[in-house]
Amino acid sequence: MSAFSDVREIVPQRIWDGLVARSVHGSEATFAVLNLDPNIAVPEHAHANEQIGILLSGSVSFDVGGEREELAPGAIWVIPPHVPHSVDAGPGGAAIIEIFAPPRHDWAAHPELAPGTPSGFSLDNE
């Protein structure tokens, strides 16, 4: 197995309705590129994984443990394990990168989508 990959080659998965992830799972963490459709709401939930993210494009409203914040590109968040959180995408949707530790092995049960599903962001060389 190579140490290298390309996000465009990662099979996308539907994690929630309106939220698609392309993820790479290491032994200690999961790295995920997420695309949120416009105006979708990811309901409040919690998990055993620490979650660290950055908003690449679009806008979101995040609620983390009762603290609500409107976020713009460049915003970073850290969600400790077991803390309830939810997110609402803005009218243009959002592209996010997140790291989860330990890895999100539970995502293996989510449906895979067609490889050409839009990623929600562009790379400089595209």
Secondary structure as GFF3:
##gff-version 3
##sequence-region A 1 126
A	DSSP	three_ten_helix	7	9	.	.	.	ID=ss1
A	DSSP	beta_strand	13	16	.	.	.	ID=ss2
A	DSSP	beta_strand	19	25	.	.	.	ID=ss3
A	DSSP	beta_strand	30	36	.	.	.	ID=ss4
A	DSSP	beta_strand	41	45	.	.	.	ID=ss5
A	DSSP	beta_strand	50	64	.	.	.	ID=ss6
A	DSSP	beta_strand	67	71	.	.	.	ID=ss7
A	DSSP	beta_strand	76	79	.	.	.	ID=ss8
A	DSSP	beta_strand	85	101	.	.	.	ID=ss9
A	DSSP	three_ten_helix	105	109	.	.	.	ID=ss10
###
